[in-house]
Amino acid sequence: MPLAKVLTNNVTDRVQPAPSGFWLYQSAGWSLFALLQLLMLGSDEPLSLHTLFPAMLLLVLALSVSLVLRRLYQRWRQQQHSQGATLGLLVGAALLCALVVDWLHYWLLWPLAQLPLLWQGQVFVWFDAQPMGSKLPLLLLLYLVWSMLYLTLSRQQDVRHGEQQRQQLELHMTEARLSSLLAQLSPHFMFNCINNIRALILEDSHSARQMLTHFADLLRYQIQAQSDALVPLREELLVLDDYLALLRIQFEQRLQWQADVAPDCQARPVPRLALQLLVENAVKHGIGRRQAGGCIELKVERLESKQWLLQVSNPGLLTAHIAPQGLQAPDPGNTGTGLVNLRQRLALLYGNEASLQLVQDGDWVRARLILPWQAGSTAAGAAVQTSTQE
């Protein structure tokens, strides 16, 4: 799965704002209001048609006007306003809604209050006409509370949505930086391979064809670098075999290789081309400078501190351009550029959970790449690790 899509999906799953919940809160709130009305009516007299109908009419009117009020607030939130203006709108809108509902309630009930009802030989009136404004205090309080709750919940949703957009923007920027760093590896690697092939064409055409075959496999792997920033270790090892085959054609018996890889590390995700870069560094600054050549050793094991180690060792000495931390600006064409690149990718993928160091151990230079066993404390690391598992 492409890295950009995985990063976006990962954050969307984690910070997607919850559904508005408006209708849930609306239903719960007005149901509570209806229940309170029933309790109040039942405490005065037994419930009947002429007591229930005004209460239900008030409920329907109040609920309907709240939907109009919601629409007003939605339009208001589309632009920036001061707190004073928002407070003024809240009070004014609540008062206006209360007046409208009270007026409608009165005039809808008034005609019915004038109609006589004959029941068991006696004449009743449907309803007692209530004075206009009698419901105003209750409705005003009701709409003030409704408005404050609505604006508060809407504000929280806006904050969640803004946080989602911010994190998505950060992840898109991270993905772009990773792609840029991976793209920087291709020209450097292709330059070395083409030079080796050019030197062999006139000397050994059969070896040149073999090198072209390995080079094609490696180039295919390079092209895929735009899709996955992390790959399982087993894939890196297969590509490393192609790379070593290319090197052996050039160095022949001067290059020896020894690998000790723990079985439980085979499936762990590693930054793409990390091993190839460390081996290239070992060859260029170790084996390539020794007339007798030497052996490059790879050791992969799990550490006790919830980490695992990838160590590439070669005989030789650290040069002035390749400092232990691999951070100094190297000469043009020096592999130290790749080390700086790799450290930047580690920072983007793992934050502070990964490290890359070059250490001098007697006559050996050891490149120690330490990665978290369970990657994913950073958003980018979690997303690209998910990509390697799909």
N, C-alpha and C positions, 0 to 999 in steps of 0.2 A: 504494500500500500504506500502511495506517495507520502513523503514526510509532511508536506504542508497539510494534507487532508487529515493525517493522523493527529498532528498537533492541534488542529482546529477541532476535530471531533473530541479529543481528550478534554480540552478545556470546556467545550460546550456541555459535555456530560457532567462536569464538575460544578460549573458556575451558571448553568442555564437558569434564568429566573423562573421561579415557580409560576404556574398559571395564576392569572389575576386573582382568582378567588372571590371576585366581586359578587357573583351570584350566590356563592356559599354564605358569605357574610350577610348579604342582603336577605336571603331567606331566613337565616338564623335570627337576625336582628328584628325583622318585622314579625316573625313568629313569636318572639318573646314579647313584642309590643301587643300582639293580639291576645296572648295568654294573660298579660297583666290586665287588659281591658275586661276579659271574661271574669277574672278574679274580683275586680272592683265591682262589676255589675252584679255578680252573684252574691256579694256581701250585702247589697242593699235590698234586693228582691229576687225572687226566683227568675231564672232565665226564661225569656219568651221571645216571640217574634218582635214585639214592639220595643224590646230592650236590645236585642241582638242586631237588628237591622241598622240602626244608627252607628253602632260600633263597627260593624263590618264595612259600612259605607265609608267611615272615616279611615279605616285601614286601607281600603282600595285607593282612596284619593291620596292619602299620604304616600303610599308606595309609588303610585304613578308619578306624582310630582318629584319624588326623589330621583327618578330616572331622568327627568328633565334637568334636575340639579346636577346630576352626574355629567351630563353632556356639557353643561356650562363649565364645570371644573375641568373637563378634558380640554376644552378650547383654551381655557385660561392657562393650563400647564404647558401649552405649546410654546409659550413665550416666557421670557424672564421677567419677574415682577418682584418688587420689594416686599418684605415681610409685612409692612404696614398696609400696602395695597391688598395683599392676600387676606389679611385680617379683616380689612374693611369689606372685602367681597364676601367673606365667610358670614359676617354678621348681617350684612345687607341681604344676601341671598337667602339666608335662613329666615329672616323676618318676612321677606316677600313671599316665600313659599308657605310660611305659616298663615299669612293673611289670605292667600289664594285658596288654600285648603279649607280654612275656616269659612270663608265666603261661599265656596262651592257647597260645602257641607250644609250650611244653613239654607241656601236657596233650593237645594235638591230635596231637603226634608220638609220645607215649609208647605208645599202643596199637599203632601201626604198628611201633614198635621191638621189640614182643614177638612179632610174626608172623614165622615162618620163611619163607624163599623158596627153592624148589628150582630150581636152574639148572645144567644140564649135569651132573647127578648130584651136585651139591654143594649143601649147605644154607647159605643166607645169611640174614642179617637185613636187613629193609628199611632200618632206620636205627639209628644208634647213639644211644641215649638221652643227651641232653646235660643236664648239671646245671641245675636251675632257677636263674636269675639269671646264667647265663653271658652272656646277651645284654644284660643290664641296662646296663652302662656305655655300650655302643655306642648303644643306644636312647635313653638319657638325653641323650647329646650330640646325637643326631639331632633329638630333639624340642625341645631348647633352641635349636638353630640354626633349626629350622623356625618356632618361636614368635617368635623375634626378627625373622626376615625377614617373617613375616606381619604382626606388629604395626607394623613400620616402614613397610611398603608401605601398610597400611591407614591409618596416620596421614597419609601423603603424599596419599592419595586424599581423606581428610577435609579436608585443607588446601585442595586444589584445588576441592573442592565448596563449601567455605566462601567461597573467593575468587569463585567463580561467583555465588553467592547475593548477595555484597556488591556486585558490579558490576551485577548485574541490578537490585538495589534502587536503586543510584545512577542507573541509566538510567531507571528508572520515575520517580524524582524529577525528573530532567532533563526527561523528556517532559512531566510535569505542569507544570513551570515554564514550558516553552515554550508549552504550550497556554494557560496563564494569561496570558502576555504577548501572545500573538496575540489572545486574547479581548478584551484591553484596547483593541485598535485599533478594533474594530468600533463601539462606542458613539460614539467621537470622530468617526469618519468618517461614520457615519450622521447624526449631529447636523448636520454641515455641509451634507450633501446635502439633507436635509429642509428646512433653512432656505432653501436656494437655490430649491428647488421651490416652497415656500410663497410666496416673493416673486414668482415668475414666473407663478403660476396666474392672477392677475388681470390681469397686464400682457400676457402673451403665452402663450396656451394651447397654441399649436403648439410653441413652445420648451419649455414645461413637459412636454408629452408626450414630446418628444425626450429631455429630461433624465430622465424616468422610465424610458425604455428603457435609457439608459446606466446609470442607477442600478441597474436590475434586473440588468444584466450584472455590475456591480461587486459587488452584494450576493451574487450567486451565487459570485463569486470569494472573497468574504469567508467564506461558509459553508464553503467547501472549505479554509479556513485550518486547521481542526482536523485535516486529514489529512496535509498536507505542510508542513513548516517551510521547505523549500527548493524552489524551482521553477526551471526553465530561464529564462534571461534573456528569451528570445523571448516567453514567456508574460507576463512582467512588462511588456514593451513593449506588447503588445496591450491589456492592462488599462490601461496608462498612456494609451493613445489614448482609451479611454472616459473616463478621468478628465479629460484635457485638453479633450475635447469639452464636458464639463460646465462646466469653468472658462471656456471661450471664450464660452459662452452668458451667463455672468455678467460677464466682463471685456471681451468683444467684442475690439476692435482693441488694447486695452491689453496684451493678452497675446500675445506672440510665442514661438514654439518652434523650436528648432534642435537636431537630434540628429546625432551622429557616432559610430556604433557599429561597431567592428571586426567583420568577419564571423566570425572565429574565436572571438568571445566570445558569440555568440548562444545556444549550447547550454550555457554554463556555469551552474551552479546559484547562485542568489542567495536571500537571505532573503525570504520572501514579503512583499509590500507595502513593501519597502524603498525602491524607487524612488518609489512613490506618496507615501510619507511625506516623502522629501527634496524632491520637487516641491511638495508641499503647504506645506512649510516655506519654500521659496523664494517661493511666491506670497504667503503670509500676511505674511512679514516683509520681502519685497522688492517685488514687483510691487504688492501690495495697498496699500502705503504711498506709492506714487509716482503722482501724478496722471496723468502721461503713460504710466504702465505701463513696459513693458520686455520684454526677451527672456530667456527661460530657456534655457540651453544644457546639453545632455547630452553628455558625452564618455565613451566606453567603449573602453578599449584594454588590451592586455596589456603588462605591465612586464617589464623584463629580469630582475628578481630573483624569478622564479617566482611572481609575483603579477599581479593585474589590477586595474584602476582603474575605478570608476564615479564620475564627477564631475558634480555638478549645480551650475550657476553662475547667479547672479542679480545684477542691479545693486542696490546698497544697502550698508548698514553693519550690522555685528554689533550686536545689541541687548544690553542688560544682562542679559536673561533667557536669551539664547542665547550662552553662552560658547564659545570655540573647541572645547573637548572635549565640549560638550553634556551636562555632568554636573550643572550647578547646578540646584537645584529651581526650576522656573519657576512663573509665576502660574497659577492655575487656568484651564484652557482653552487655555493656551499650547502651541504645537507642540513646545516643548522637552521636554514630557513624552514625546512620541513619540521624540525623539532618545535620551533616557535609556533608554526601552524597547528601542529598536533596539540600543543598545550592550550591553544585558544579553543580548539574543538572540545577538548576535555572540560574546559571551563563552561562552555555553552551546554554541554550534555549532562555534566555531573555536578556543576558548581564546585564546592570545596571537597567533594567526596573522592575525587581522583587526583593522582599526582604522577608526574614523570620526572625522574632524576637520572643523571649520569654520575656514576661514582667510580673512582679509581680504587681497585681492589688488587694491590700488588702489581703484577704485570698485566692485569685484565681491566678492561673498561666494561662496566655493566650498566646497561640501560634498564631501569626498573620502572615499569608501568604498573601502578597499583590502582585497581578499580573496585568499586563497591560490589559485593556479591549480589545484593538486591538493589539494582539501580532504580532511581525514580523519585528521589526527593525533590528534584526540580521538575517543572512541568515538561520541559523539552526532553529530559532524560526518560521520564515515565512514558511519554508518547512514542518516542522512537524505539524504546524497548518493546512496547506493545507491537510496533510494526514488525520487529524481528520474529515475533512469536506467531504471527498470522500466516 
